[in-house]
Amino acid sequence: MKKTTPRLFVGIKHYDLSKFTIFFLIVFTVFYSLEYIYYKRADRIIASDVIHYYAYLPATFIYKDLSLDFVYEDPGHFGRIFWPVNTPNGKHAIMVTMGMSILYAPAFLITHAIVSLTGGDTSGFSEPYRLGLVIMGWIYLFLALIFLRKILLRYYSKYVTALTLLMTLLGTNLFHYSTAETTMSHQYSFFLFTTFLLLTIQWHEKPRLSKAILIGIVSALITLVRPSNLLIGFIFVFWGVESFRGIHEKLLFFLKNYTSVLIILVFAFLVWSPQLLYWKIYTGDWFFLGYSENGSNFFFSNPQIINNLFSYRKGWLVYTPLMLLAFIGLGILWNKKRGFAIPIIIYS
């Protein structure tokens, strides 16, 4: 008589563990966030850098003044929630680019509509607005994990994918920025980067115009969140390149699909155009380095590579030792998938 496997174990055998992992991670993150933020650090939802990131939304839709002149009419009140910087033409502007405000926008607009209809506090900084931003962060995290799962399942088993998802969130500082400081740019960048990588893979397999449009939009948002993220373009440009000869082949591939490449550039420019117009109107220049005007600068002539990796102050590998596996993984990737390893190494 043929032995059969009980139905229960058949279900477990064929169940996609990576889906359950995402469900577990989101539920765990949400409950931890609620406990941590609302009982320990409720004041951190719109604070620090988030004050700059968020400023475009209330300034545009509530106070209707992107010049931020209203701040100086009541500095005692507005000086706590808006931090404008001086511009070369003697005016004031928001220090950072508007990428995070664009990503916050769905939560802000929905919350503002609800609060307005119910007669609540429409200052833009009351508890409903803060909760809306936290929920928006969870949504971006959920989407990022889904997209990362899609990428991993292309090359690895569902078990390796599940473990990687688990380690990525719980074993890096992404967990801190998805719970304790959920409105900071980190989990939003995680969403944008995973989206960009998935679109890059899909476009190189079949360069459709729809994918080109999305790549243009996402790449622009990545750089609007943090202009230094422009380097992400190296991953797109060198994707699949395995040697110097591959560079020539990649150039021919771009020329063959020049229409799609132009679409990417056009849509990236369209997404960036409001920022350029804002700078021109309120600073007098097409480009405005807000951090420099505020006294914050990058010191490229004095790199701190060792300190960045091993310092006890903020050393990456000291506080995220799991990422040592990433360096080992790059070596393995170099031997097995060099067309993936090269763009990642160049970007890194």
N, C-alpha and C positions, 0 to 999 in steps of 0.2 A: 504494500500500500504506500502511495506517494505521500511524503511528509509535507505538510503545508505550513506556511508562516502565519501565525495569528494576525488578524486584521490590525490590531493595535500596533504591532511592531512594524508591519508594512507601512503604516502611516508615518511612523517615526523615521523609518529608513528613507522614505522619499520626501520628507518634509524639508523645505528650504530653511536651514538654520539661520541664514543671513537675514531673512525677513523677520524672524523672531528677534534677532539681535537688534535690529533697528527699532522694533517696537519696545523692547526692553530699555534701550538707551534713551529713547524719547520720554518714556514714562518716568524713568529714574531721574533724568535731567529736570523735567517739569516739577516733580515733587521736591527735589533738592533745591531748585531755584526758588520756589515759593517759600520754603522754610528759611532759606539762607537770606534772600533779598528782603522779604517782608518782616522778618523778625530780627535781622542782624544788620543789614546794609540797605535799607529802603532809600537812604539818601544818595546811594551810588548809581541810581538808574539814570538820572540826568545830572551828571557831575563831571568834573575834570574835562578830558577831551571831548566828551559827548556834548558839552555845552556848545562847543564850536561846531561839531558835526550836525547838531539838531537845529542850529540857529536859523537856517534858511526857511524852515517851515513856519514857525510862529511869526517871524519877521514878514513873510510874504502873505500868509493867509489870515493872520489875526491882527497884527499891528500895521500891516500894509505899508511897510517902509524898509526897503532893503538898504537904504543909506544908514540905518540905525541911529538917526538923529533923535528918535524918541527916547533912546537910552539916556541921553544927556539932559532930557527934560525932567527925569526923575532918577538920578543916578543911585540914590539910596535903595530904590527898589529894583530897577532893571540892571544895575551894575552887578547884581548877584547871579543873574541868569543869562546875561549877554556879555561877551568879552570882545568887543570890536578892537581892531588894530588900526593904527594910523596909516594912511596911504601917502604916496609921494605928492599927490595934488592937494594935500591938506584935508582930505575927507576921512571917512572911516569905512571899514569893510570887515567882512567875516574872514577870519584868518585861514580857514581850510577850504578845500574844494567841496563841491556840493554832492559828491557821490553818496555819502551816508544819508543825507537828507532825502535823496531820491529813493533809497532803499527803505527808509523809515516811512515814506509818504503814504503807502496804503494804510498802515496802522494809524497814522496821524489823521488822515482825512476821514476815515471811518469813525474814529473816536470823536473827532471834532463835530461831525454831523450828529452823532448820538448825544453828546453832551449839550450841544446847542438846542436840540429838540426837547431835551429833558430839563432844561434850565439849570444846568450845572455850571461849575467853574470853567469858563472857556479861556483861561489865561494861557493854555498850552503846556502848563507845568503841573497841573493837578494830578491826583492819583489815577484817574481814568487814562490820561495820556501816558503816564508811566507804565501802567499795566499793558496798554496797547503796544508799546514798544517792546516790552518783555515777550509778549505773545508773538510779535512779529519775528523776534529773534529765534524763538522755538521753531517757527515755520521754516525759516531759512535753514536752520540746522537740519530739520527733517528732510528737506529737499536735497541738501548737500549729501546726507547719508545715502539717500536713494540713488543719487547720481554716482557717488563713489562706488556703491554696490554694483551698479551697471558696468562701470569701468573694470572693476576687479573680476567680475564673473566672465568677462571676455577672455581672461588669461589664467584664472585660477579656479580651484574648486570652491563649492559653496561653504566648505568648512574653513578653508584658508581665508575666504572673503569675510566670513563672520568674525573670525579672530582678529583680522586686520581692522575691521570696523570698531570692534571692542577696544583694541589698543589705541587706535587713533583718537577716540574721544576720551577714554578714561586714563590713558597713559601719557597724555601731553597736556600742555597748558590750555588746549582747546576746552577742556572741561571747566576750568576756572572761568574762562571768558564766555561759556555757555550757561553759567549759573550765577557766580558772584558778580560779574561785570558784563551782563548779557547784552548791554547796549554798546559796548565797545566794538571796534571794527573787525575784530578777529574772526568771529564766527560768520560774519557777513562776507569777509574775504574768503573764508573757507568755502562758502556756497558759490561765490563767483569763480574761484579757481577750479573747483570740481566741475562746474558747468562748462567753463572754458576748455578744460582738458577733454571732457566727453565730446564737445562739439568739434574740437580739433581732430580727434580720432575719427569721428563720423564724416567730417568734411574731407579728410584725406582718403577715406575709403570711397566716397562718392561726393564730389564737390558741388552739391546742390546750392542754388541761390538762397533757399530758405535758411540753410545752415550758415551761409555767408552773412546774411542779415543778422542772425543771432550772434555770430562771432563778433561782428562789428559792434553791436550793442553791448555785449558782455565785456569785451575788451575795453571799451570806453568807460564802462562803470568801474572796472577794476582800477583803471588809472585815475578816475575821479575820486575814488575812495582814498587812494594814496598814489600820487603821481610817480613815485619811484617804482611802482609796480609795472611801469612800462616795460621792464625787462621780461615780463611774461611773454612778450612777443617772440623771444628767442625760441620758446618751446614750439610755437606754431611754425616759425620759419625753418627750424632744423628738425622737425618731427620726421622720423623715418630715415634720416641721414646717417649712414654708417661709416662713411669714409670721405676723403677729399673729392673723390670721383662722384660721390653721392650729392655733393653740393651742386655740381654742374647739372646733374639729373634733376635735382629739386628746382633749380632755376628754370629748366625747360618745362617742368610740371606747372610752375606758376605762370609761365608765359602761355602755355596751352590753356590755362584756366584764368586768363587775365581779367575776364569780365567778373568772375566771382571774387577775385582779389580786389578789384576796384569797388565792388559792392561793400566789401568789408571796410575799406577805407572811408567810403562815403558815409556809411551809417555810423562809424566811429566818430567822424567829424560832426555829424548831425547831433549826436548825443552830447558831444563836448561843446557845441556852439553856445548853449545858454551860459555856460561858465565863462567862455571868452567874452560874451556880451556883457555879463555882469562885471567882469574885471574892467572892461573898456569904459563902461558907464560910470562906475563908482571909484575907479583908481586912475583912470586916464591911460592905462596901458593894457595891451592885449594879454600880457602875462604878468602875474603878480605873485611874488614869493612871500606869502604871508608869514611863514615861519621866520624868514630873514628879517622882515620888518619888525617882528616881535623880539628880535635878539637871539633867535634859535638858529643855529647853522650846522651844516654838515662839515666835517673836517676830513676830506678825502686824502689829504697829505699825511694824515696820522691815523692809519687804520688800526683798529683794536681787535684783530682777529682772535688772538689767543685769549684775551679777556672776554670776548663775546662767547667763546666756547667753554672756557674753564674757570672764569672768575666766580668767586662766591657771592659777588654782588648781584650779577644777573647772567651768569654763565649758562648758556643754552644746555650744554651736555651735563652740567652739574645738577640742574633742576629738572631736566628731561632726559635722563640717561637712556630711556627707551630708544631715543633717536640714534644711538650708536648702531642699532640694527639697520637703520636706513643707510649708513655708510657701508656696512657689510653688504647690504642689498644692492647698492650701486655696483659693487664689484661683480656680484653674480649677474646683475642685469647687463653689465658690459660684455660678459661672455655669452649670454643667451639672447639678449634683445638689445643689441648695440644701437639700433635706430631709436630706441626709447631712452637709453642711457645718455647719449651724447647731448640731446637738447636739455635734459634735466641737469646734467653737470654744467653746461654752459650757463643756464639760468641761475644755478646755485652759486 
